[in-house]
Each structure stands twice: as C-alpha cells, then as structure tokens.
Amino acid sequence: MIFLLSYTNSAATHLVSLSKFPILRIPQLSTMSTNFFKSHAFAGNPIKLRTPKPTDPFSPPSALKTLKNLLLGNTHEPHSPNFKILPFRKGRPLAGSVRGSNEPNWHLGWLSFGDCKAFLENSEVNLSEDTLVYLGSDSEGDGAYVVYWGIDVTEAGNGLVKELGSKQFCFVELRTLMVATDWENASSMGQLAIAGHARSLLEWHTVSRFCGFCGGKNILIDAGRRKQCSNELCKKKIYPRVDPVVIMLVIDKENDRALLSRQSRFVPRMWSCLAGFMEEKVWRRL
C-alpha cells in the first residue's frame, strides 16, 4: 500500500507500507532506537583513535620527513614506521578479493612504498610529497607502527589499471564495497571507514586547489591534513570540510510505514530514504 503525500517536477515523497519489503525487519518498538543500527558504514575509523605526539616517528611531521628521505632514494631507517599507500582513481579505492569458504571477500589494495613508486613510474607518474595525504597510523601488534597514506592516481591513465589488474586488483566504487561488506565483521567495517575517510580527504584536496580569499594556489602542509595559500600576503590556512548531513528512515509510531522520496533523475521504481544537510530544529518539521 503506497500513499502519495506530495509530488513536484523535481521530487516526490511517498509513504510506503513496510509490508511491501519483507526483507526489512523492523523491531516492534514504540520508537526507533539508534541501538538498532549498531554500525555506521563509514564510521569507526580504526586509524584515527589516537593523536600521536609530534615527536613520535609515526606522527604527520615525522612521517613526512621519512617520506622525503625515501623519495630521495635513501634507505628506510630501522626505527621508522612502515608505509602503506591506498591509491584512488576517480574516487574509487583500489581493492582486491579473496575467495573464502562461502562467499568472496574484498580487501583494500594497500601498496608498499616501493610497489606504489614502481607502479607509478611505469605509468610515467612521479610519486611526490605533494601527491600523498596522511591518513593516520596504527600498531602492527609487534610494537612496530605503520603509517597509512592516500593518493589520487586518476591522471595515471589506463596503463596503471591494467597493471594492477594483473595483480588481481581493481578500482571499485565505495557503495559497491559497502554492499559487499559484512557489517558484523569489525575488520571489514574498519577498512570501509578508512576508505571513506581517504576519499573525502582526497576529494577535498581536488576541489580546494585555490584560495577562496585571494585566488592564490593552495599548497599542502602538515602532510596533507591542511592547506595554506601560497600568496605571501595571504597565507590563509584551510581545513577539510565537515558538513553535517544525515540519512534517515522516517516511520510511523506502529513501525508499519516509512516515508520515502525520489528525484526526477531516479530510474523508475527507485526510491530512497530522506537525506540532506542537518538544520536547526529539523525534527519539528518532521
């Protein structure tokens, strides 16, 4: 049973009976509790749980210093953390699949510094400190630390895609990975959160190439976690955007019907939950 609430040329909103979707199991509660949704697809990034001290070898300043030495061809010092790099192409992270006993399982395509440099050199793309973005660090369990970096390799061309494909890697849309993720697997959810964080940070670097105050070119500082205007008269510092948004499933008190919406660009019979930027007192409107 579908109830039409409103309709415009750009969007429509329907109230849909949940009985039409037997796969969706709603608990018989008087209100929807956030405890029902115990996991958020892109929350719980495991490499952002602690902020290292500037003197730690895995902190952004120290990791950037080690990165510069490696780019110059110097050997990796014993006390320095290992590097893992996650390439992105057109917003899609590199991923691979491992066929288990039941279903194929995916994993992020982390590359070592040496492998990433070799892949990019074969594609005639130079690896530099301006192309890598610091994502965080984590312990490997034996006391050693690993530093994670993200890099956008969109300009590398199809040659890199074919070479990585020969290693059983491919660039996969984040939503595809989200659907393929076992939400009860903490490790898989953590990898998905890392990929989401990396994509948002790389996207921010792509769209913030120039200063919004003077028009000067922005340069990376703090291992890519911030940017600064290169204009000596400006030197405005900017930080990654944090936009409060929400995706919600609005239901009635009986947990029997849900409010869905669609846009004119949607394919036929496609509907979605309500989503958008959070505003003050939005709950009163609902």
Residue frames relative to the residue before (quaternion, step in Angstrom):
aa qw qx qy qz dx dy dz
M 1.0000 0.0000 0.0000 0.0000 0.00 0.00 0.00
I 0.0673 -0.8070 0.5865 -0.0186 3.58 -0.71 1.11
F 0.1429 -0.7854 0.5995 0.0580 3.54 -0.86 1.00
L 0.2954 -0.7564 0.5612 0.1600 3.56 -0.73 1.07
L 0.1989 -0.8001 0.5589 0.0894 3.55 -0.64 1.14
S 0.7870 -0.1466 0.1277 0.5855 3.58 0.84 -0.93
Y 0.0471 -0.7959 0.6033 0.0180 3.52 -1.23 0.46
T 0.0099 0.7651 -0.6436 0.0171 3.55 -1.04 0.89
N 0.6842 -0.4733 0.3448 0.4348 3.57 -1.27 0.05
S 0.7357 0.4287 -0.2288 0.4718 3.57 1.11 -0.64
A 0.8201 0.0057 0.0362 0.5711 3.58 1.03 -0.62
A 0.1280 -0.7688 0.6202 0.0892 3.52 -1.27 0.38
T 0.1811 -0.7737 0.5986 0.1019 3.53 -1.18 0.57
H 0.0592 -0.8041 0.5915 -0.0087 3.57 -0.80 1.03
L 0.2876 -0.6937 0.6265 0.2088 3.49 -1.30 0.46
V 0.0994 -0.8421 0.5299 -0.0148 3.55 -0.37 1.27
S 0.4454 -0.6737 0.5231 0.2725 3.54 -0.98 0.84
L 0.4405 -0.7123 0.4811 0.2593 3.57 -0.80 1.00
S 0.5375 0.6222 -0.4135 0.3911 3.59 1.18 -0.28
K 0.5763 0.5778 -0.3772 0.4379 3.58 1.24 -0.29
F 0.7476 0.3097 -0.1737 0.5613 3.57 1.23 -0.42
P 0.1358 -0.8431 0.5146 0.0763 3.63 0.26 1.20
I 0.5740 0.5972 -0.3917 0.4007 3.58 1.17 -0.43
L 0.6583 0.4954 -0.3013 0.4801 3.56 1.10 -0.68
R 0.0988 -0.8169 0.5680 0.0160 3.57 -0.41 1.21
I 0.0894 -0.7988 0.5949 0.0036 3.54 -0.55 1.19
P 0.4217 -0.7133 0.4888 0.2730 3.62 -0.72 0.97
Q 0.4814 -0.6668 0.4878 0.2926 3.56 -1.11 0.68
L 0.2532 0.7488 -0.5568 0.2552 3.52 0.24 1.36
S 0.5814 -0.5875 0.4247 0.3694 3.54 -1.19 0.48
T 0.7798 0.0708 -0.0434 0.6205 3.56 1.15 -0.61
M 0.5212 -0.6140 0.4833 0.3432 3.52 -1.23 0.46
S 0.1932 -0.7896 0.5746 0.0946 3.58 -0.66 1.06
T 0.5196 -0.6354 0.4693 0.3255 3.54 -1.09 0.68
N 0.5462 0.6132 -0.4071 0.3998 3.58 1.20 -0.26
F 0.5525 0.6057 -0.4009 0.4089 3.59 1.22 -0.41
F 0.7262 0.3084 -0.1959 0.5823 3.56 1.04 -0.81
K 0.1185 -0.8555 0.5021 0.0453 3.56 0.18 1.26
S 0.7722 0.2836 -0.1497 0.5486 3.58 1.18 -0.43
H 0.2024 -0.7225 0.6461 0.1401 3.51 -1.21 0.65
A 0.5741 -0.6612 0.3539 0.3286 3.54 -0.77 1.08
F 0.8210 0.2054 -0.0883 0.5254 3.60 0.89 -0.84
A 0.5232 0.5990 -0.4336 0.4236 3.58 1.15 0.58
G 0.7283 0.4473 -0.3008 0.4232 3.55 -1.27 0.14
N 0.1383 0.8105 -0.5522 0.1379 3.56 0.97 0.87
P 0.3417 -0.7882 0.4696 0.2037 3.64 -0.44 1.12
I 0.7017 0.4542 -0.2889 0.4668 3.62 1.12 -0.37
K 0.6636 0.4687 -0.3243 0.4846 3.58 1.21 0.35
L 0.3849 0.7625 -0.4509 0.2591 3.56 1.22 0.36
R 0.8002 0.1313 -0.0754 0.5803 3.61 1.10 -0.47
T 0.3434 -0.7234 0.5656 0.1970 3.52 -1.18 0.69
P 0.3365 -0.7673 0.5044 0.2088 3.62 -0.51 1.09
K 0.5356 -0.5894 0.4920 0.3517 3.51 -1.29 0.43
P 0.6213 -0.5695 0.3720 0.3889 3.63 -1.08 0.59
T 0.6805 0.4985 -0.2922 0.4506 3.58 1.14 -0.61
D 0.5152 0.6369 -0.4278 0.3820 3.60 1.22 -0.23
P 0.5360 -0.6562 0.4199 0.3253 3.62 -0.95 0.78
F 0.7113 0.4287 -0.2623 0.4914 3.60 1.18 -0.40
S 0.4337 0.6824 -0.4724 0.3509 3.60 1.25 0.22
P 0.6805 -0.5002 0.3267 0.4243 3.65 -1.13 0.39
P 0.6837 0.4660 -0.3294 0.4548 3.68 0.78 -0.80
S 0.6867 0.4753 -0.2909 0.4668 3.59 0.91 -0.90
A 0.6490 0.5118 -0.3204 0.4628 3.58 0.99 -0.80
L 0.6391 0.5176 -0.3267 0.4657 3.58 1.03 -0.74
K 0.6267 0.5271 -0.3335 0.4670 3.58 1.04 -0.73
T 0.6524 0.4972 -0.3068 0.4828 3.58 0.97 -0.85
L 0.6267 0.5441 -0.3295 0.4502 3.57 1.03 -0.79
K 0.6487 0.5160 -0.3202 0.4586 3.58 0.93 -0.85
N 0.6469 0.5140 -0.3213 0.4626 3.58 0.99 -0.80
L 0.6573 0.5001 -0.3145 0.4679 3.58 0.98 -0.79
L 0.6418 0.5245 -0.3258 0.4548 3.58 1.03 -0.74
L 0.6578 0.4943 -0.2986 0.4835 3.56 1.19 -0.56
G 0.5815 -0.6111 0.3624 0.3963 3.58 1.27 -0.07
N 0.4529 0.6819 -0.4596 0.3444 3.58 1.24 0.17
T 0.5553 -0.6153 0.4452 0.3389 3.57 -1.18 0.55
H 0.5540 -0.6025 0.4651 0.3373 3.53 -1.24 0.56
E 0.3808 -0.7340 0.5151 0.2256 3.58 -0.69 1.09
P 0.6151 -0.6046 0.3567 0.3590 3.61 -1.02 0.79
H 0.7287 0.4399 -0.2531 0.4597 3.60 0.94 -0.84
S 0.5451 0.6260 -0.3984 0.3901 3.59 1.24 -0.16
P 0.5117 -0.6518 0.4567 0.3237 3.61 -1.04 0.67
N 0.5299 -0.5988 0.4889 0.3488 3.53 -1.25 0.39
F 0.3223 -0.7408 0.5606 0.1817 3.54 -1.19 0.57
K 0.0398 -0.7499 0.6596 0.0327 3.53 -1.15 0.77
I 0.1416 -0.8126 0.5649 0.0209 3.55 -0.80 1.07
L 0.1739 -0.7811 0.5949 0.0755 3.55 -0.92 0.98
P 0.2377 -0.7913 0.5475 0.1326 3.62 -0.43 1.17
F 0.1359 -0.7511 0.6411 0.0801 3.53 -1.23 0.66
R 0.0422 -0.7759 0.6289 0.0269 3.54 -1.14 0.68
K 0.8292 -0.0741 -0.0182 0.5537 3.55 -0.59 1.23
G 0.7276 -0.4520 0.2277 0.4630 3.54 0.99 0.89
R 0.6311 0.5324 -0.3294 0.4580 3.57 1.28 0.02
P 0.3624 -0.7438 0.5146 0.2248 3.61 -0.75 0.97
L 0.5210 -0.6051 0.4988 0.3371 3.53 -1.25 0.49
A 0.0569 0.8013 -0.5895 0.0847 3.56 -0.85 0.97
G 0.1566 -0.7541 0.6296 0.1026 3.50 -1.33 0.41
S 0.3178 -0.7450 0.5544 0.1911 3.56 -1.22 0.28
V 0.1527 -0.7525 0.6360 0.0767 3.50 -1.20 0.74
R 0.3060 -0.7704 0.5313 0.1750 3.58 -0.58 1.10
G 0.1968 -0.8054 0.5540 0.0755 3.52 -0.57 1.22
S 0.7665 -0.3540 0.2579 0.4697 3.52 -1.24 -0.42
N 0.7770 0.3082 -0.1670 0.5229 3.58 1.08 -0.67
E 0.8145 -0.0592 0.0967 0.5690 3.57 0.49 -1.20
P 0.5895 -0.5552 0.4300 0.3990 3.59 -1.17 0.43
N 0.1515 -0.7800 0.6036 0.0656 3.55 -1.03 0.80
W 0.3273 -0.7660 0.5250 0.1747 3.57 -0.95 0.86
H 0.0630 -0.7585 0.6450 0.0683 3.54 -1.33 0.29
L 0.5603 -0.6002 0.4479 0.3540 3.56 -1.15 0.57
G 0.4305 -0.7257 0.4869 0.2256 3.55 -1.06 0.80
W 0.0094 -0.8182 0.5735 -0.0397 3.55 0.46 1.21
L 0.1429 -0.7828 0.6027 0.0592 3.56 -0.96 0.93
S 0.4816 -0.6248 0.5203 0.3272 3.54 -1.14 0.59
F 0.6694 -0.4932 0.3519 0.4298 3.56 -1.22 0.33
G 0.6740 0.5091 -0.2994 0.4437 3.57 0.91 -0.91
D 0.6695 0.4936 -0.3037 0.4647 3.58 0.94 -0.88
C 0.6554 0.5121 -0.3169 0.4558 3.58 0.93 -0.87
K 0.6516 0.5120 -0.3151 0.4627 3.57 0.96 -0.84
A 0.6613 0.5059 -0.3085 0.4600 3.58 0.97 -0.84
F 0.6428 0.5237 -0.3238 0.4558 3.58 0.94 -0.85
L 0.7028 0.4667 -0.2772 0.4598 3.57 0.87 -0.94
E 0.6318 0.5234 -0.3417 0.4583 3.60 1.02 -0.70
N 0.6336 0.5193 -0.3310 0.4683 3.58 1.05 -0.69
S 0.7019 0.4125 -0.2497 0.5242 3.57 1.23 -0.51
E 0.4736 -0.7021 0.4089 0.3399 3.57 1.33 0.29
V 0.5146 0.5749 -0.4487 0.4510 3.56 1.01 0.91
N 0.3120 -0.7708 0.5305 0.1644 3.55 -0.74 1.05
L 0.3454 -0.7137 0.5754 0.2006 3.54 -1.03 0.88
S 0.0642 0.8072 -0.5798 0.0899 3.59 -0.71 1.05
E 0.6546 -0.5213 0.3792 0.3949 3.54 -1.30 0.26
D 0.6399 0.5356 -0.3235 0.4460 3.59 1.21 -0.40
T 0.6827 0.4740 -0.2911 0.4739 3.59 1.23 -0.23
L 0.6757 0.4705 -0.2880 0.4890 3.59 1.22 -0.34
V 0.1620 -0.7828 0.5982 0.0564 3.55 -1.02 0.88
Y 0.4295 -0.7134 0.5023 0.2329 3.55 -0.81 1.08
L 0.1856 -0.8075 0.5554 0.0709 3.56 -0.78 1.08
G 0.6938 -0.4082 0.2943 0.5151 3.57 1.08 -0.64
S 0.3340 -0.7254 0.5650 0.2074 3.54 -1.32 -0.16
D 0.0451 -0.7847 0.6181 0.0126 3.52 -1.28 0.39
S 0.5024 -0.6389 0.4930 0.3103 3.53 -1.25 0.45
E 0.3817 -0.7310 0.5241 0.2128 3.56 -1.07 0.78
G 0.6392 -0.5629 0.3194 0.4154 3.56 1.27 0.10
D 0.7368 0.3694 -0.2249 0.5197 3.60 1.12 -0.54
G 0.6829 -0.4714 0.2810 0.4821 3.57 1.22 0.42
A 0.6253 0.5226 -0.3377 0.4710 3.58 1.22 -0.37
Y 0.2954 -0.7521 0.5675 0.1581 3.52 -1.22 0.58
V 0.1944 -0.7443 0.6269 0.1237 3.50 -1.28 0.53
V 0.2439 -0.7540 0.5971 0.1241 3.55 -1.03 0.89
Y 0.2457 -0.7854 0.5586 0.1040 3.56 -0.85 1.02
W 0.0820 -0.7865 0.6121 0.0096 3.52 -1.00 0.95
G 0.2208 -0.7399 0.6149 0.1602 3.52 -1.28 0.44
I 0.0309 -0.7983 0.6015 -0.0037 3.57 -1.09 0.67
D 0.3130 -0.7275 0.5825 0.1828 3.55 -1.08 0.80
V 0.0664 -0.8193 0.5694 -0.0128 3.57 -0.57 1.19
T 0.2046 0.8195 -0.5133 0.1521 3.58 1.15 0.56
E 0.7054 0.4758 -0.2625 0.4552 3.57 0.98 -0.85
A 0.4921 0.6859 -0.4243 0.3277 3.60 1.24 -0.11
G 0.4526 -0.7102 0.4421 0.3086 3.60 1.14 -0.42
N 0.7045 -0.4899 0.3343 0.3899 3.53 -1.36 0.06
G 0.5225 0.6450 -0.4196 0.3671 3.58 1.20 -0.36
L 0.6518 0.5045 -0.3114 0.4730 3.56 1.01 -0.82
V 0.6229 0.5485 -0.3385 0.4434 3.58 1.01 -0.79
K 0.6755 0.4856 -0.2946 0.4702 3.58 0.93 -0.87
E 0.6582 0.5111 -0.3191 0.4513 3.58 0.96 -0.82
L 0.6687 0.4698 -0.2979 0.4934 3.57 0.99 -0.81
G 0.6038 0.5665 -0.3493 0.4386 3.57 1.12 -0.63
S 0.6268 0.5332 -0.3338 0.4598 3.56 1.11 -0.63
K 0.6808 0.4362 -0.2692 0.5233 3.58 1.30 -0.36
Q 0.5394 -0.6524 0.3705 0.3824 3.57 1.29 0.40
F 0.5207 0.5841 -0.4424 0.4382 3.56 1.05 0.85
C 0.0488 0.7724 -0.6333 0.0046 3.54 -1.26 0.45
F 0.4715 -0.6484 0.5162 0.3013 3.56 -1.27 0.42
V 0.0877 -0.8309 0.5482 -0.0366 3.54 -0.58 1.25
E 0.5310 -0.6237 0.4767 0.3191 3.55 -1.08 0.79
L 0.5645 -0.6364 0.4105 0.3284 3.57 -0.98 0.90
R 0.6422 0.5263 -0.3383 0.4429 3.59 0.96 -0.75
T 0.6125 0.5381 -0.3486 0.4624 3.57 1.09 -0.64
L 0.6528 0.4982 -0.3097 0.4794 3.57 0.99 -0.81
M 0.6200 0.5524 -0.3431 0.4390 3.57 1.02 -0.77
V 0.6683 0.4914 -0.2967 0.4732 3.57 0.95 -0.88
A 0.7129 0.4615 -0.2518 0.4641 3.58 1.04 -0.79
T 0.5710 0.6236 -0.3688 0.3862 3.58 1.27 -0.10
D 0.3681 -0.6814 0.5887 0.2318 3.53 -1.10 0.81
W 0.3168 -0.8022 0.4765 0.1707 3.58 -0.31 1.25
E 0.6287 0.5078 -0.3455 0.4771 3.59 1.23 -0.13
N 0.6013 0.5305 -0.3523 0.4826 3.57 1.32 -0.06
A 0.3557 -0.7755 0.4823 0.1984 3.58 -0.32 1.26
S 0.6389 0.5355 -0.3308 0.4423 3.58 1.01 -0.77
S 0.6713 0.4897 -0.2977 0.4701 3.59 0.92 -0.89
M 0.6474 0.5083 -0.3195 0.4695 3.57 1.00 -0.78
G 0.6327 0.5280 -0.3289 0.4612 3.57 1.07 -0.70
Q 0.6476 0.5106 -0.3148 0.4699 3.57 1.00 -0.81
L 0.6358 0.5219 -0.3241 0.4672 3.57 1.04 -0.76
A 0.6514 0.5109 -0.3116 0.4665 3.58 1.02 -0.80
I 0.6209 0.5313 -0.3398 0.4655 3.59 1.03 -0.74
A 0.6641 0.5050 -0.3030 0.4606 3.56 0.91 -0.91
G 0.6523 0.5137 -0.3163 0.4589 3.58 0.99 -0.78
H 0.6488 0.5073 -0.3092 0.4755 3.56 1.00 -0.83
A 0.6621 0.5111 -0.3081 0.4532 3.57 0.92 -0.89
R 0.6595 0.5070 -0.3227 0.4516 3.57 0.90 -0.85
S 0.6633 0.5056 -0.3191 0.4502 3.60 0.88 -0.88
L 0.6635 0.4999 -0.3098 0.4625 3.58 1.00 -0.78
L 0.6667 0.4836 -0.3037 0.4789 3.59 0.94 -0.82
E 0.6258 0.5281 -0.3350 0.4661 3.59 1.05 -0.72
W 0.6257 0.5337 -0.3304 0.4631 3.56 1.04 -0.76
H 0.6488 0.5046 -0.3204 0.4710 3.59 0.98 -0.77
T 0.6457 0.5370 -0.3246 0.4351 3.58 1.02 -0.74
V 0.7688 0.3752 -0.1915 0.4811 3.58 0.90 -0.92
S 0.7143 0.4055 -0.2562 0.5097 3.62 1.22 -0.07
R 0.1879 0.8255 -0.5099 0.1521 3.57 0.91 0.90
F 0.7840 0.2529 -0.1272 0.5524 3.58 1.15 -0.55
C 0.5770 -0.6137 0.4335 0.3204 3.51 -1.18 0.72
G 0.3935 -0.7374 0.5042 0.2171 3.56 -0.91 0.89
F 0.6437 0.5266 -0.3198 0.4540 3.58 1.28 -0.14
C 0.8280 0.1308 -0.0443 0.5434 3.58 0.88 -0.93
G 0.5074 -0.6675 0.4139 0.3544 3.61 1.21 -0.24
G 0.4571 0.6921 -0.4447 0.3379 3.58 1.26 0.06
K 0.5892 -0.5820 0.4253 0.3651 3.55 -1.24 0.37
N 0.3428 -0.7309 0.5562 0.1974 3.56 -0.97 0.89
I 0.1722 -0.7702 0.6078 0.0875 3.54 -1.11 0.76
L 0.5310 -0.6378 0.4593 0.3167 3.55 -1.18 0.60
I 0.0119 0.7585 -0.6515 -0.0013 3.54 -1.11 0.76
D 0.8028 0.2597 -0.2060 0.4956 3.55 -1.30 0.34
A 0.6538 -0.5581 0.2923 0.4191 3.55 0.94 1.03
G 0.7335 -0.4453 0.2284 0.4599 3.56 1.07 0.77
R 0.5327 0.6342 -0.4168 0.3745 3.60 1.21 0.06
R 0.7624 0.1541 -0.1163 0.6176 3.56 1.30 -0.24
K 0.2268 -0.7376 0.6120 0.1728 3.52 -1.37 0.13
Q 0.1147 -0.7827 0.6090 0.0573 3.52 -1.24 0.53
C 0.5161 -0.6388 0.4761 0.3143 3.54 -1.05 0.80
S 0.4188 -0.7279 0.4919 0.2298 3.57 -0.92 0.93
N 0.5154 0.6315 -0.4175 0.4016 3.59 1.27 -0.18
E 0.4346 -0.7309 0.4656 0.2451 3.58 -0.60 1.16
L 0.6751 0.4866 -0.2958 0.4691 3.59 1.13 -0.56
C 0.7107 0.4162 -0.2458 0.5112 3.57 1.25 -0.22
K 0.1423 0.8380 -0.5260 0.0299 3.58 0.47 -1.29
K 0.2211 0.7932 -0.5316 0.1984 3.54 1.05 0.78
K 0.2641 -0.7587 0.5774 0.1456 3.57 -0.91 0.95
I 0.0773 -0.7866 0.6119 0.0303 3.55 -1.00 0.85
Y 0.2562 -0.7659 0.5800 0.1062 3.52 -1.21 0.66
P 0.6554 -0.5078 0.3611 0.4269 3.60 -1.17 0.38
R 0.5128 -0.6566 0.4657 0.2986 3.53 -1.06 0.81
V 0.1115 -0.7478 0.6502 0.0753 3.51 -1.18 0.69
D 0.0241 -0.8195 0.5711 -0.0409 3.56 -0.17 1.31
P 0.3015 -0.7605 0.5416 0.1936 3.63 -0.57 1.07
V 0.0896 0.7883 -0.5981 0.1129 3.54 -0.47 1.23
V 0.1514 -0.7904 0.5898 0.0674 3.54 -1.22 0.37
I 0.1321 -0.7246 0.6688 0.1011 3.53 -1.25 0.64
M 0.0019 -0.8439 0.5318 -0.0711 3.58 -0.52 1.15
L 0.2474 -0.7068 0.6376 0.1808 3.51 -1.32 0.45
V 0.1635 -0.8007 0.5741 0.0505 3.56 -0.34 1.30
I 0.0040 -0.8112 0.5826 -0.0498 3.58 -0.68 1.12
D 0.5346 -0.6022 0.4728 0.3579 3.55 -1.29 0.21
K 0.7199 -0.4628 0.3008 0.4209 3.56 -1.31 0.17
E 0.6848 0.4803 -0.2861 0.4673 3.57 1.12 -0.58
N 0.3845 -0.7313 0.4742 0.3043 3.60 1.28 -0.04
D 0.4839 0.6891 -0.4062 0.3548 3.55 1.10 0.69
R 0.7955 0.1858 -0.0871 0.5701 3.59 1.11 -0.60
A 0.1907 -0.7798 0.5908 0.0806 3.56 -1.15 0.72
L 0.3798 -0.7069 0.5549 0.2195 3.54 -1.15 0.72
L 0.0132 -0.8049 0.5912 -0.0501 3.58 -0.58 1.21
S 0.1773 -0.7821 0.5889 0.1001 3.57 -1.23 0.36
R 0.1121 -0.7761 0.6143 0.0884 3.55 -1.30 0.22
Q 0.3232 -0.7160 0.5854 0.2006 3.52 -1.28 0.50
S 0.6503 -0.5484 0.3593 0.3838 3.54 -1.21 0.48
R 0.6593 0.5142 -0.3168 0.4479 3.59 1.14 -0.53
F 0.4961 0.6591 -0.4340 0.3621 3.61 1.23 -0.18
V 0.5213 -0.5956 0.5031 0.3470 3.54 -1.21 0.54
P 0.6622 -0.5123 0.3484 0.4215 3.63 -1.13 0.45
R 0.8386 0.1845 -0.1811 0.4796 3.55 -1.14 0.85
M 0.5411 0.5948 -0.4191 0.4217 3.60 1.21 0.30
W 0.0049 0.7835 -0.6190 0.0543 3.55 -0.87 1.07
S 0.1449 -0.7926 0.5871 0.0780 3.57 -1.20 0.40
C 0.5867 -0.5267 0.4671 0.4004 3.52 -1.33 0.22
L 0.5894 -0.5509 0.4393 0.3951 3.56 -1.25 0.30
A 0.0570 0.7964 -0.5965 0.0819 3.55 -0.97 0.86
G 0.3416 0.7342 -0.5479 0.2099 3.54 -1.20 0.50
F 0.6996 -0.4385 0.3456 0.4458 3.53 -1.32 -0.13
M 0.4623 -0.6789 0.4988 0.2770 3.55 -1.07 0.76
E 0.0943 -0.7830 0.6143 0.0277 3.53 -1.01 0.88
E 0.6230 -0.5400 0.4027 0.3975 3.55 -1.22 0.39
K 0.8627 0.0908 -0.0937 0.4887 3.54 -1.09 0.87
V 0.2493 0.7900 -0.5279 0.1874 3.58 1.10 0.60
W 0.6038 0.5836 -0.3623 0.4044 3.56 1.09 -0.64
R 0.6021 0.5609 -0.3680 0.4330 3.59 1.11 -0.54
R 0.6358 0.5306 -0.3307 0.4526 3.57 1.07 -0.70
L 0.6658 0.4838 -0.3065 0.4782 3.55 1.06 -0.70
